[in-house]
Amino acid sequence: MNQTANPSSHRSSDRAARPAAARRGRLLAGTAAAVALLGAGTFGAVSAVAAPAAPAAQAARPAAPSVGKGLTRTTPHLTLAAATQAAQAALDAAKKADRQVSVAVVDRNGSVLVQLRGDGAGPQSYESAVRKAYTAVSWNAPTSELVGRLDQAPTLKDIPGTLFLAGGAPVRAEGAPVAGIGVAGAPSGALDEQFAEAGARALGK
């Protein structure tokens, strides 16, 4: 005998099942969220732990060996303050004689320490003063004396950076050259050298 299902009983059972299913869905969703959060936290923790550590400091390199005794040489050098003093003294001497000149002071290696260009000095005087100073310190002699050496060694004038004209004077310390003063722009080399020597004398005791 066929039994007919009661529709109302099905509806009642469906209504009863739906809240339970909803609760299970919410529970599963909550569980999934918790798992996701836990997983994210765990991943972050793992990432933090697994992140590469800062590179360790490199092993200290061995220090470069020091040069042995007796293999170096110490030489005196003119200070910038002294070079400025000498240049100004040379320029003042030229100004007192009403001459417009340029003055240069170079160190023992020929590098320029100070350059002064007096009011009205010609443009050619600037480089000439440097070359005279370089020549004077290179040979540890006034350039007026060096001019005479060209008779025996004319190729000296071909050395780059030199100028064998009067106007350069060396600055010495214990007999050794520590700087050179060059002056250019006066009507004669003799006057230029007179002003250069005035600069050198300003540094004397």
C-alpha positions as CSV (number, residue, x, y, z in Angstrom):
1,M,0.0,0.0,0.0
2,N,1.4,3.4,-1.0
3,Q,1.9,6.0,1.7
4,T,1.4,9.6,0.9
5,A,3.9,11.9,2.5
6,N,2.5,14.7,4.6
7,P,3.6,18.0,3.1
8,S,3.3,19.9,6.3
9,S,5.6,17.5,8.1
10,H,8.2,18.0,5.3
11,R,8.0,21.8,5.7
12,S,8.3,21.5,9.5
13,S,11.4,19.3,9.1
14,D,12.9,21.7,6.5
15,R,12.4,24.7,8.9
16,A,14.1,22.8,11.6
17,A,16.9,21.8,9.4
18,R,17.6,25.2,8.1
19,P,18.7,26.9,11.4
20,A,20.9,23.9,12.1
21,A,22.5,24.2,8.7
22,A,22.9,27.9,9.1
23,R,24.6,27.4,12.4
24,R,26.9,24.8,10.9
25,G,27.7,27.2,8.0
26,R,28.5,30.0,10.5
27,L,30.5,27.6,12.5
28,L,32.5,26.5,9.5
29,A,32.9,30.0,8.3
30,G,34.2,31.1,11.7
31,T,36.5,28.1,11.8
32,A,37.8,28.9,8.4
33,A,38.4,32.6,9.4
34,A,40.2,31.5,12.5
35,V,42.3,29.1,10.5
36,A,43.0,31.8,8.0
37,L,44.0,34.3,10.8
38,L,46.1,31.7,12.5
39,G,47.7,30.8,9.2
40,A,48.4,34.4,8.5
41,G,49.9,34.9,11.9
42,T,51.9,31.7,11.5
43,F,53.1,32.7,8.1
44,G,54.1,36.1,9.4
45,A,56.0,34.5,12.2
46,V,57.6,32.0,9.9
47,S,58.4,34.8,7.5
48,A,59.9,36.9,10.3
49,V,61.9,33.9,11.4
50,A,62.8,32.8,7.9
51,A,63.8,36.4,6.8
52,P,67.5,36.4,5.9
53,A,69.5,37.9,8.7
54,A,71.6,41.0,8.0
55,P,74.9,40.0,6.4
56,A,77.5,39.3,9.0
57,A,80.3,41.8,9.2
58,Q,83.0,40.8,6.8
59,A,86.1,39.3,8.4
60,A,88.5,42.0,9.3
61,R,91.0,42.4,6.5
62,P,94.7,42.3,7.4
63,A,96.1,45.8,7.8
64,A,98.4,47.0,5.0
65,P,102.0,46.5,5.9
66,S,103.8,49.7,7.1
67,V,106.8,50.9,5.2
68,G,110.0,50.0,7.0
69,K,112.2,52.5,8.7
70,G,114.6,54.4,6.5
71,L,112.4,54.1,3.5
72,T,110.6,57.5,3.8
73,R,111.7,61.1,3.9
74,T,110.0,64.0,5.6
75,T,110.4,67.4,4.1
76,P,109.1,70.8,5.4
77,H,106.3,72.5,3.6
78,L,105.2,76.2,3.7
79,T,101.9,76.7,5.4
80,L,99.0,78.4,3.6
81,A,99.1,81.3,6.1
82,A,102.8,81.8,5.4
83,A,102.3,81.6,1.6
84,T,99.5,84.2,1.9
85,Q,101.7,86.5,4.0
86,A,104.6,86.2,1.4
87,A,102.3,86.9,-1.5
88,Q,100.8,89.9,0.1
89,A,104.2,91.3,1.0
90,A,105.3,91.0,-2.6
91,L,102.1,92.7,-3.8
92,D,102.5,95.5,-1.2
93,A,106.1,96.1,-2.4
94,A,104.9,96.4,-6.0
95,K,102.1,98.7,-5.0
96,K,104.5,100.9,-3.0
97,A,106.6,101.2,-6.2
98,D,103.4,102.0,-8.2
99,R,103.7,98.8,-10.2
100,Q,100.8,96.6,-11.3
101,V,101.8,92.9,-11.0
102,S,100.6,89.4,-10.3
103,V,102.1,87.3,-7.6
104,A,102.1,83.5,-7.2
105,V,103.4,81.2,-4.5
106,V,103.9,77.5,-5.2
107,D,104.8,74.8,-2.7
108,R,107.8,72.4,-2.8
109,N,106.1,70.3,-5.5
110,G,105.2,73.2,-7.7
111,S,101.5,73.3,-6.8
112,V,100.0,76.7,-6.5
113,L,99.2,77.8,-2.9
114,V,98.3,81.4,-3.4
115,Q,97.8,83.7,-6.4
116,L,97.1,87.5,-6.2
117,R,96.5,89.7,-9.1
118,G,97.1,93.4,-8.4
119,D,94.7,96.1,-9.7
120,G,95.6,96.8,-13.4
121,A,98.0,93.9,-13.8
122,G,98.0,92.5,-17.4
123,P,96.4,89.2,-18.2
124,Q,99.7,87.7,-19.3
125,S,101.2,88.3,-15.8
126,Y,99.0,85.8,-14.1
127,E,100.5,82.7,-15.8
128,S,104.0,84.1,-16.0
129,A,104.1,84.6,-12.2
130,V,103.2,80.9,-11.7
131,R,105.8,79.7,-14.1
132,K,108.5,81.9,-12.5
133,A,107.7,80.6,-9.0
134,Y,107.8,77.0,-10.3
135,T,111.2,77.6,-11.9
136,A,112.6,79.2,-8.8
137,V,111.6,76.3,-6.5
138,S,112.6,73.6,-9.0
139,W,116.2,74.8,-9.1
140,N,116.4,76.5,-5.7
141,A,117.7,79.7,-7.2
142,P,116.4,83.1,-8.3
143,T,115.3,83.0,-11.9
144,S,117.7,85.8,-12.8
145,E,120.5,83.5,-12.1
146,L,119.0,80.6,-14.0
147,V,118.8,82.7,-17.1
148,G,122.6,82.5,-17.4
149,R,122.4,78.7,-17.4
150,L,120.7,78.7,-20.7
151,D,124.0,79.5,-22.4
152,Q,125.3,76.1,-21.4
153,A,122.0,74.2,-21.5
154,P,119.6,75.9,-23.9
155,T,117.1,73.0,-23.7
156,L,116.2,73.9,-20.1
157,K,113.7,76.3,-21.4
158,D,111.8,73.4,-23.0
159,I,110.9,71.9,-19.7
160,P,107.1,72.2,-19.3
161,G,105.9,74.8,-16.8
162,T,109.2,76.7,-16.5
163,L,110.0,80.3,-17.5
164,F,113.6,81.5,-17.5
165,L,113.0,85.2,-16.9
166,A,113.9,87.3,-13.9
167,G,111.1,87.6,-11.3
168,G,111.2,84.3,-9.4
169,A,112.7,83.7,-5.9
170,P,112.9,80.5,-3.9
171,V,111.8,80.3,-0.2
172,R,114.2,78.2,1.8
173,A,114.1,76.4,5.1
174,E,117.4,75.1,6.4
175,G,118.9,75.6,3.0
176,A,116.3,73.5,1.2
177,P,113.6,75.0,-1.0
178,V,110.1,74.8,0.5
179,A,108.3,77.2,-1.9
180,G,108.8,79.6,-4.8
181,I,107.5,83.2,-5.3
182,G,106.9,84.5,-8.8
183,V,106.1,88.1,-9.8
184,A,105.3,89.3,-13.3
185,G,103.9,92.5,-14.8
186,A,106.5,95.1,-13.9
187,P,108.4,96.9,-16.7
188,S,111.5,94.8,-16.1
189,G,112.3,91.4,-14.7
190,A,114.6,93.0,-12.2
191,L,111.7,94.8,-10.6
192,D,109.6,91.6,-10.6
193,E,112.4,89.8,-8.8
194,Q,112.8,92.6,-6.3
195,F,109.2,92.3,-5.3
196,A,109.4,88.5,-5.2
197,E,112.4,88.7,-2.8
198,A,110.4,91.2,-0.6
199,G,107.8,88.4,-0.2
200,A,110.5,85.9,0.7
201,R,112.1,88.3,3.2
202,A,108.7,88.7,4.9
203,L,109.0,85.1,6.1
204,G,112.4,85.6,7.6
205,K,113.1,85.7,11.3
